[in-house]
Amino acid sequence: MWRGRKKDQVIVWVSQDAFHVFSVEPVRARDVRGFRHRTSFPFSPQGAQAPVEAFFPEEAFQGGEGAVVVVPDAWVSDKWVPFESTKTRLIESYAYRQVRRELGGDSEGAHFFCWRSDPSGNGRKGFHVRFARDPMVWRVFQALKRRGVHVRAITTAGFLWEDLLRNTPTVPKDEVKAVLFERQGRFHLYAFSDDRLAFHRDLKPMGTDPPSLVEVLSYEIQQSNVFFQQQQKRPFSRILLDGDGEWVSLLVENLKQSPAWTVERWQPSAEVKVWSDAADWDAAGWQRALALVDCDRVNALSGNILPSRHKRELALDPWFRWGILTGAATTAFILLGSLFSPTGGIWREVPAAQGMADNLQMPHPALNQWRQEAQFISSRFGKGSPALLLHAIQRSLPAPVTLEAVSMDLGAVTRLALDAVVTASSVHVFEEQLRMVLDGLGALDPNLKKIPLSRIPFEQLGSAKEGVPQRYRFHLELEIPWAKGA
C-alpha cells in the first residue's frame, strides 16, 4: 500500500509511437491511489536516431522523482532459469550471473534486467529473467537518469497486467472469482479464492477460429471448477473477461448457458479514481491497469533492475552470511559425530533400503492428472472435437516439451502425427522425458506404452557442447479409437 513519498513517483508508459507520463497521487487519506495524466509527447520524426532526451521535456519531470517505466512487450525478452533445490538468494545470485554470461557479459544493455520468482503455482522452481531486447529501453533509462529521475523498475504492459491481476484488491473475501484475459494471442485464466490467488493457468489454444477457441476456453473453465471441487472449495461463480474481439462475445454467450456462472466485464475497483485529460491516447486497457498500480508492489514484483543490487547482494546481507557460517558449522559437527560413532560411523556398511524398488515403480506425480484429463475428454467429448483433442494432447505433454506440428486424419479411428521438441541436458535425460510423454499420451492411445524408445525417430538439433542443454526433435503417431470423426 502507500509507503514513503508516493506522490513523488511517476509512471512513464512507452507506447509504440509516444510517451505518456502519469503522476502517482493519493486520492484521499485512505489507501486509495489515483493517477493524473501529466503529459504525452510523440516520438521525434527522426525515430531511433534522435536523442531520447528530446522526447522528455524538462517540464515533464521534477528532479529526484522515482519512476516505473512500462515498455512494449516486444522490447523485452524473457528467460526462465530453473533450479531444483530450495529457492535461496545464493541460487538466485548464481543463476543471475550465469544468465548474464549467456547474454553477453557486462555489456551496457545485457545486464539490464527485471526478474521475479515464478508465481504460477505449477510446481516449477526458478525465476524469470527479463532483459532488454530493444536498445531503446537502455536509451530511455539513460535519458531519465540524466533528467534526475530515479528508475525504480522497468516492466512491460502485459507483465504489469499479470501482476495486477494477481494482486487485485477487488476480490471479495466471501466469493471465488475467475479472471480470463488475452495477451499477444495467449489466454490466461486466474482463479481467486478468499482474496488470494488459487491458481493460474497459461492457456495455449491450438485453434485460431473463434468457435474452437471458445470451446477450449469453456473446457478449461470447467476443469478449473473440477479443481476447486477436488480441493473441497466452493466453485467460483463470477467470471471476469478482459479483451476485445469476437471471442469475447462468443464466450459470454457460451458461458451464460450455465446458470451457475455470472459473466462480467473487467472493471477497476470502485475505490480507485483515475484522471485522464488526454483524449487521443489509446488506453482503454492501460487505464484499467493504471487504476490498480501500486509502485511499491510493482517494484517488488518486477525487481530492482539496477545491477548494483545483485553485485552487492551477498556482501550486504548479514543474515545471509550468518546462515552460511551456521550451516557450515552444523555440517562439520554432524560429519565428526558420524566419523567417531561407536556403531562404525560413516565407514559402516549401509544395507539397501527396504521398499526402494517399489518406490522406483511409482508413476510420475503429473501422470495421474494427465490421464484424468484425457479420460475426461474421452468421456465428455467422445464425438471428437479437433480443437479439444489437440488441446488434450498439448496438456498431456510435460513442461519442457513444445509441439511444432500436428496433422490429423478424422475417421472411424482418429489418427494424429505430431512433431515435438524437448530441451534436455543429455540423451539420457531426453529419453526420460520421452518416456514421460509416452506415459502421458498413453491415456489417449494405450499402444504408445508398448513402443520401445529405440523405435521412436528423433534427431539432435545443433552441435553438442559440453554443459550446454541440447534440443531434440521427435516424431509420434497416435491412433485414438474413441475420437470419432464428426
N, C-alpha and C positions, 0 to 999 in steps of 0.2 A: 504494500500500500504506500501511502505517502511517507517518504523518508527523506530527510535532508531538504535542500532547497530545490524542490521540484519545479518551481516557477522559473528557474534559471536554465531549464533544459529545452531543447528543441528537437524536432524530428525533421530530418531532411529526406524527403521522399523523391527518389530519382525515377522518373518515367522514361520512356524511350526517347522523348523529344523535349523534356523540360524538367526543371527542378521545382519542387514545392516545399516551402518552409513553414512549419507549424510550431506555434508556441504551446508548451505544456503549462496549463494554468488550472489551479483549483477552482471549482465552481462555487463551493461554499466550504464551511469549516469541516464538514464531514469528509469521509474518504471517497470523494467523488471527483473524477478528473475530467477535464474538458480540454478542447484544443481550439485555438484561434488560428485561422489561416492567415499567416503573416504576409506572404508574397509568393508569386510564381514568376518564373522567367524562363524563356525558351533557351535551347542551346544556341550557341553562336552559329551563324551561317557557315563558318569555317569548320564546324564539326569537331572531330577529334584533334585537328591540327591546332586549334586555338587554345590559348592558356585557360585552364579551368577557372582561374581567378576571375576571368571576365564573366563567368556565369554567376558569380556570387557578388552582388552589390554590397558595398560597405554597410548600407542601412539594413541589410537583411539579418545581421547578427550583432550581438553585443559581446564585447570581449570577455573571455572566460566562461562562456556558456558551454555546457555539455550537450552533446548531440548523439542521437541514434540515427544512423544512416541506413535507409532502406533502398536497396538497388534491385533492378530486374533479376529474375531467377537465372536468366541466360548469362549474366555477368559473373556468376559464382558457381564453382564446381563443388562436387560432394564426393568424399571418400569415406568408406566405412572401415574402421580399424577394429577388428575383433581381438578379444583375448579370452583365455579360458579360465583364469583364476579370478579371485575376488577383485573387484574394482578398487584400486588404491591410487593415490596420487603418484606413486612411483611408476606404476604401469602406464598411467596417462602420460607422464613426462617422457618415458622411454618411447612409447608409441608416437608421441608428438615429434620427437627428434627423428624417429625413423621415417615418418611421412615427410618431414622437411627435406631429408636427404633424397627421397624419391622424387620430390617435386622441384628440385633444383638448388638445394642447399640454402645458402644465406642470400640469394639474390633478392633484390629490393621488393619484388612483388610476391615471391614464393612464400615468405613467412607471414603473410597477411591472412590470418585465419579467424574463422568463427567456429567454435566447436561446442558440443554438448553431449551428454550421455543419451543413449537411445531410450526413449520413453515409451516405446510401443507395447511393452509388456509381453513380447512374444518369446521371451527366454534367451534372446541373444545377449551376449556380453560384449561391450565395446562402446565406441562413441563415434559420432560423425565429425569429420574434419571438413570444414568449408574454406576454400581458398579462392583467391581472385583469379578468374579466368580472363576477364577483360581488363586491359591496363587502365581503363577509365576509373575503375574502383580505386586503384592506388593514387591516381591523379586527384580524385575528389578528396581522398583522405589528406593528401599533402596540402591541397588548397585550403581546406578547412583549418588545418593546423596553422598555416601561415596567417589565417584570419583570426587566430587566437581562440578557436573553437576546439574544445577537447572532445574527441570522438570516443564515446564510451563503448560503442558496439556497432558492428555492421551486420546486417541481416538482409534477407530477401523478402519480397512480398509474400510469396507462398509459405516460406519458412515462418514468417511472423504470424501469418494467419493460422497455421497449425498450432503454434504456441498459444495463441489467443483462445482457440477453441478448447485446448486442454486446460486452460486456466480461466475460462469464462466465469464471471461472478453471477450469472443469471440462472443457474440451475437450482430449482427449489429442492430443499432437503427431503421433502416427502414424495418425491417423484423421480422416476428414471426417465432420462431423455436421450435421444439419439440425434446426432448431427451428421448429415451427409453433404459433402461438398466436392466440387471438382476443381482440380488444379492441373493444368497442362495435360489434359487428356486422362489423368488418373483420378480415381474416386477414393475418397477417404471416409470411412464410417467410424464415428466416435460415439460411444455409449457412456453415459454418466449415471452414477448411482450414489445416492447420499452425498451429493455435492462433490463427488470425486470421480475421476475418470476410471471407468470399469475396464474398458479395453478399447483398442484401436485396431482397425483392420485396413490395410492398404489394398484396395481392390484394383485388379488389373483385368477388366473385362476383355475377352477376346473379340467379341463382336463390336462393330462400329455403327451398325444401323440402330436407331433408337429402340425398336421393339425388342431386339436381342439384348440390348443394354439394360432396358427396364426389367427384362426377365431375370437377368443375372443379379441386378441390384435387389430386386424383390426377394430372390432366393437368399441373398446374404443377410437381409434384414430378418428373414425367418430364422436363419441359423443363429443370428445374434440372440433372438429370444430363446432359442433352444439352449444356448449357453447360459442364460440367466436362470432357466428352469433347472439346469444341472447344478448351478451354484446355489439353488434354493433361494433365489431372489425374485422379486416381482418383475415380470416383463415390462419393458418400457412402453409407454402409451403415447408419447408425443415424439414426432419426428420432425426435425427442422431441416429444411432444404435451402442450400445456397448455391446459386449458379444460374446460368442463362442457357437458353436453347430449348429445343424440342423435348429433350429427355426429361426436363423438369415437369412440364405439364403432363407428359405421359406417365411419369412415375407417380405424380399426385393422383391422377385418375386411377392408377392401378392400386395404390395403397389405400385409397378411400373405400375400396370394396371390402376391406376388413373393418368391422365395427370396433375393433379393439384399439385402433390407432387413430390419432389425431395428427394430421399433416399440416404443418405451418411453414411459412417463410421465415428465414432467419431475420431477427430484429435485434438491435442492440438493447442493452439494459435500459429500463425506464429511468434509472437514476443518473444516466450519463447524458450530458448535453454536448452537442458538437456545433461549433460555429463554422460556417464556410461562406465567405463573401466572394468567392471566385465562381463565376457562372460557367466557365469554359473547361474546367478540369474534369476529365473523365474518371470519376472517383466514386461510383456507386458502391463498389465493393470495398474500396480503400476507406471510405468514410465509415463504414461499419467496423472495419478493423481498427481504425484510429480511435473509435469511440471506446475501445476496450484496452488500449495500450497503457501499460504501466512501465515507465522507463527502467525502474529497478528490476521489474520482472523480466523484461526483455534482456537486460544486461545479464541477469543471472542465467537465463536460458541460452542465450547466444554465446555467452562467454566474453571475457575481455580480450579482444583480439590483439592487443599490443604485445609484441613478443617478449618484452621485458618481464612480464608476469611469469611466463613459463621459464625464462632463463634463471630467474631468482627464486623460483618456486620452492625448491628443496632447501636452499640456503636460508630462506627467511621463515621457515616453518619450524619452530622449536618443538612442537608436539610431534611432528613427523620424525625429527632427529631422535627425540627421546624414545619413540616407538621402535625405531631401528635398533638402538642400543639395548633396550629391554628385550627385544626379540632375540638378538644375538646372545645375550647373557643366558636367557632361558634355554635356548638350543644347546649351548655349551654345557649347561648343568645337566640336561637330560642325557646327552651323549656320555658324559663322565659317569653318571649314575648307571647307565646301561653297561658301560665297559667293565665296571668293577662289581657288577651284580653277582651275588652268590650262586645264582642259577645259571651262570655262564655268560651273562651279559650279551653283547652283540655277537659273540662268537658261537653261541649255541645254535643247533640246527632247528629251524622253524618248520614244523610239519605243514603240509598243504592244508589250506582252509577247507573244512567240510562244506559242501554245497556250492563251491565255486563253479563247478561245471554247470550246475543248474542256473546260477546267475548269468553265466555267459549265454545261455539259451533264451533268456528273456528278450522279448522284442523291444525295438526302439520305442521310447515313450510316445513319439509322434505317430507311430504306425496305426495305433488303435483309432486315433482321431481321423486319420486319412481314410481308414476302412469304413468308419461310421459315416463319413460324409459321402463316400462313393456309394455305399449301400442305401443311404437316404435318397440320393438322386436316383438310384436304381428303382426304388420302390415308388417314389413320388412322380418321377418324370420318365416312366418306362417307355413312353412313345418315342422318345429320342429327340430332344431339343438340341440342335447343334451347338448353340451358344452355351447352354448349361453343361453339355457334355465336355466341351473344350475347357470350360471353367473348372469342372471337376478334375480334369487331368492336370490342369495348371496348379490347382490347390493341392493335388496329391504329390507334387514334387517338393523335395527338400529345398531349403532356402538357397543353397549355393547353385542350384540348377536353374538355367534360363532356357525357355523354349525359343527356338529360332524359326522353325517352320512346322506346320501341321497340315496334312491333307486327309480328307475324309471321304469315304465311299458309303453312302447310306443305302442299305438294302435290307434283306432279311436278317443279315448279320452285318453290323456296322464295323467297317474296317478303318483303322486310323494308322497313319505313318507319321512319326514325329522325329525331328532332329533337335537335339538339345546340347547345351554347352555347360560344363561344370568346371569350376576352378578348384584345383587340389594341389597340395604341396608335393605329392609323389603319385606314382602309378598305383601303389598300394592304397593310398587314401582315396584315389579315384574309384578303384574297384569297390571299396566300402560304400562310397556314395552311390555307385551304380546298383549295388545290391539293395540299398535302401529304396531306390527308385523302383526296382522290380517288386519289392515287397509292398510298397505303397500302391502301385498300379495293379498289383495282383488282385485287389478287391474289384477291379473292373474286368480284368482278363486273368483268370486263375492260371492259364497256361504260362504266363510270364515267370511264375515262381519255379517252373521246371526247366527253364532255359539256363544252361551253364554260361558263365560270364565269357568264356572263350568264344562263344558263338555270336556275341554281340559286336558288330563292327564299330570301331572308334578310331579316331586319329588325334594326334597331339598337334595343337596349333602353336606355331612358333618354335624356336630353338630352345632346348633345355639349358637352364642356367642354375647352378647350384645355389640353393637357398631362396630361389625365386619361385612362387607358385605358378603352375602351368595351367593352361586351358585345354580341355579335352572335349571333342565333339563326338557324340554317339548317335546311333540311329535305332529306333524301336518301331515295331509293328504290333498293333493290338487288334484283337477280334472281340467284339462285345456283343454277345448274342441277345442280351435283353434290350439293347437300344435299337428298337425297330425304326426303320425309316418311315417318315410321315407320309 
